[in-house]
Amino acid sequence: MDEPQLLLQAQQGDLDSFNRLVLAHQERAFNLAYRILGETAAASDATQQAFLSVFRNLRSYRGGSFRSWVLRIVTNACYDELRRRKRRPAVSLEELGDGEAEGETDAWERLAVDTEAGPEDAVLQRERVRAIETCLEGLPLDFRTVAILSDVQGLPYEEIAAVIRAPVGTVKSRLARARARMRDCLEGHGELFGAERRLTDRALP
């Protein structure tokens, strides 16, 4: 896909080109919205609203990473929803398993249940996923956002900085603190993680 060409055509009013851009970025956008909001319906609504905003403001896009621009709009849509609710989001592990977009992959899948694992291993893997999701849910919103963007979606520091409109140093600081809190939280589930899966300050499992 020639994204710059699609962007140019979309800015000139070509709906087919815009739809192709949406298809290219919608899974990542929904993934981010879901992990911030914790509910499939709310994430779908936020993603839809974000892409409507992208469409309305496409002519004002002046270059740079289009993905970062889209994810910033998605993040803002989610924050608007959380401000409206005036409450912390709650993530359901069961809903996570049922609600992810088809074909979606991310870093957490390394701890997903292996279909070839035995019954005991499958139970252990499910408990690991539950522990990680619980600890992620417990992070402050700004920490959780950078953890999702970095350790779930794999974005580099510079792109995360563009998404949250903060200096790279702020991204690094928030991510270090998020990982430290995740590490401390997962220490409470030490029986689930062998030494090879212990959380470090540099990476989530």
N, C-alpha and C positions, 0 to 999 in steps of 0.2 A: 504494500500500500504506500503510495506517495502522499504522505500526510500533508506536506506543504501545499501540494497541488489541490488536494481535497479541501484544505482550509481556504485557499484562494477562491475556489469554485463555490464553497459554502457561503463565503462572505459576499459573493455576487448573487446569492439567492438560489443556488442549486440545492434543493432539498435532498436529493439522492446522495450528494456528497456529504451533507450534514448527517444524514442517517448512517452513512458508513463510518463517520467519525464517532457517532454515538455507539455503534456496535463495537468499535475498537476499544472503547474506554468504559463501557457500562459495567462490566463485571468488576473491575477494580473500584469503580465509583460506588457500586452497591456494597462491595466488601467493606470499604471504609465506613460507609454510612451504617451498615449493620453492626459493626463492632463498636461504633460510637453510641448508637441508639439502643441496640440490643433487642430490637423487635423487627420482624420481617416487614410488616405493613408500614411501619414508620420509616424504615430504611428505604422502601420502595417509593414512598411519597417524597422523601427528601431527595432521592436520586432523580425522580421525575422533575421536581421543582428546580433542581440544580441544572438539569439539561435545558429546561425552558429558559432559565436565566442565561445559560451559555448561548442559546439561540438568539435571545433578545440583544445580547451584548456582543455578538460575534464581530460586528463591524468595528467595535472599539478595541478588539484584540490587536496588539501591536508587536507580536512576536515573542520569542522566548519559548520555554517548554509549554506546549499546549496541555500536556498531561498535568503539569503542576497547576496551571490555570484552572483546569476542570476540577482537580481535587481540592483546590482552595475554595471554589464555589460550593462543592459538596460539603466540605467541612463547615463553612459558614451556614449552610442550610441546616445542618445537624445542630449546630450551636443555637441557631434561632429556635429550633424545635425544643431543645432542652431548656432554653430560657422560658419558652411558653409553658412548658410543663412545670417548671420550678421544682424539679426533683431530680435526683440522680437516676440514671438508667439502670435497669436490671437485665442481665444477660441470662437467658435460659439455655443450658447446654443442649436440651432436647430440641429447642427451636433452632439452635445453631446447626445441628445435624440435619434438620429437615428443611431449613430455609436458605441454605447457600445456593447460589446460582450454579446451574449445571456447568461442569467443567472447571469450576473455580478451584484454584490451587493456591496454597500459601504455606508459610513456614510452619504453621501448626500441624499440617498434615504429616510431618515427620513423627508426630506423636499420635496420629490417628490409629484407629484399630486396624491391624493387619488381618486381612481376610484369611490368611493362611496360618495365623497364630492359633495356638491351642486355647482352650477355654480359659485357663488361668492367666495366660499372657493377654488375652483379649480383655479380661476384666481389669487387669493392671493398667493396660493402655488407656482404657476408658477413664479410669480414676485419675491418671496423669492429665488427660485432657481436661477433666473436671477441675482439677486443682489449678491448672494454668489459667483457665477461663475465669475462675473465681478470683484469683490474684490479679488478673488483668482488670477485671471489673472494679476491684477495690482501689485502683490508682486514681489520683486526681485527674480531671478531664484533660488538662494540658499535658500531663505526663503520659496518659493513655494514648492520646493522639499521636505523639511522636513515637511511642513504642509501636503502635500499629503501622505507621508509615515506614518506620525503619525495620523492625524485626518481623513484621508480618508481610508487608508489601515490598520490602527490600529497596526502598528509595535511598539514594545517597543524601548526605547531610545538606548539600547545596540545594537539592530539590525540595527537601523537607522545609528548609528555610524559606523557599519561595512559596510553599503551600501555606505555611502558618504566618508568613510575613514577619519573620524574626531573624536576627543575626545567626550565623552558623554556630557561634559560641553558645547562644541560648539553646539551640537544638542539642548540642553536645551535652550541655549541663542538664537539661531536662531528661535526656535519654539516659545519662549516667544515673540520675536519681531514680528514674523509673525502673531501671534494671536492678538497682540496689534494693528498692522496695519489693520488686518481684522476687529477688533472691531471698530476702528476709521472709517473705510470705511463704515461699516454697520450702523453706527450712522447716516449717511447721508440717510439711507433708514429706519429710525425709524418707519415710518408709517406702514411698512410691518411686523414688529416684535413686538409682545406684550412683556410685562415684562418677561414672562416665557421663551422667546426665545432670549433675549438679549445676545450678545456675552460677555464672561468673559475672563479673562487672562488665564484661565485654560482649556478652552474647546471651540471648535467650536460648533455651533448649529447642 
